[in-house]
Amino acid sequence: MDQPISGGIVIRGDTLIAVDDAGVCEYDKRASQNDKVIVYNCSVATLRFDRRDPIGNATFQAIAHVDSRQVVCDERQRGCSRNRLENTTVSKSVSGVLHLKRIETPR
């Protein structure tokens, strides 16, 4: 990924609020309609929290930009008789587990 995912979540009672360091996380009301998941769309990733265990079962999904080489047909040649390698950047979906650390004990 181009940027690390960093920020925080606040849990009070039955409410969970996610904030990334850029301050751009929006609660996804439609994706959070079922009773199992809370979803936030942040600037660099989508965050998913299990409603029953938001700290122990949180995941992310993001787009990473990966450098790649691909074979390209040389358009000047008929029938692609001559290929060339070209450097390119490919967007790839990545996902994983969020490792959350408690910074304040519950009251």
N, C-alpha and C positions, 0 to 999 in steps of 0.2 A: 504494500500500500504506500501511497505517497506521503501520508501523514499518520502519526500514531493516533489511536483513539484514547483520549484522556478527558476526564471530566468527573462528574459525581452524580450520585442519586440521593434523593432524600425520601425516606420512608417514614410516614407518620400515620399510625393507625392503619386504615385501609387505603391510603393514598401513596402513590409512588410518583416522584417527579424526577426526570432525567435532564441533566444539563451537561453539554460538552464544553470544553474550554473556549470554543468559539461563541458559545451562548446561543447556539442555533439548534435546539431540539424541539420538535413539534409532536405532540401526542397524536397518534393515528387512531382516530375514533372508530373508523370502519374496521381496521385490522384487529382492534382490541375488543370487538363486540362479543366474541365468545368468552366464556367464563374461565378460560385456561391461560390466556396470555395478555400482557400489556405491551404495546408496541410504540416506540418512539422513532421518528425519522430525524436524524441529526445531520450535521453538515457533511460528515465523511462516512457515515454508516447508519444502518437500521439496527436498532437495539430491541431485543425481545426478552421479556422477563416473565417467568412462570408466576402466576398469581399466588400459588400456594407456597412457593419457595423462591422469591425474587433474588435473593443473594446467592443461593446455591445453584440456581439453574437459570443463568442469564447468557444469552448468545448475541452475536453480532453477524451482520452480513454487509459487505462493502464491495466496491469495484476497485481492483488493483490494475495498474498499468504496467505491463510486462514487456520488456524489450524482446524482440523475436526476429528471426531471419526467415524469409520465405522465398520460394522459387517463383520467379515471375517470367512469363513468356515475353520474349523480346518482340515487341509489336512490329519492328522493322523487318523481321524475318517471316516468311510465309510458313504457315503450318506449325509454328512454334518449334522450329528445328533447333533454335538456340535459346536456352534459358539463362537467366542471370539471378544471382542472389541479391536480395534487397533487405535492408534493415527496416524494421517497422515496430510500432508499439501496438500491442493488443490489449484490449480491456478484458479482464477476467473476473468473474464473481468469486469472492473468497468469503468464508464463514468460519466461525470458531466460537469458543467459549470465552466469556468475559470473566476475568479473575478480579473479583471485587474485594476490597479491603475496608474493614470497618474503621472509621476514624473517630467515632464518638460512641460511647456506650449508650444503650437505650435507657430511657428514663422510666 
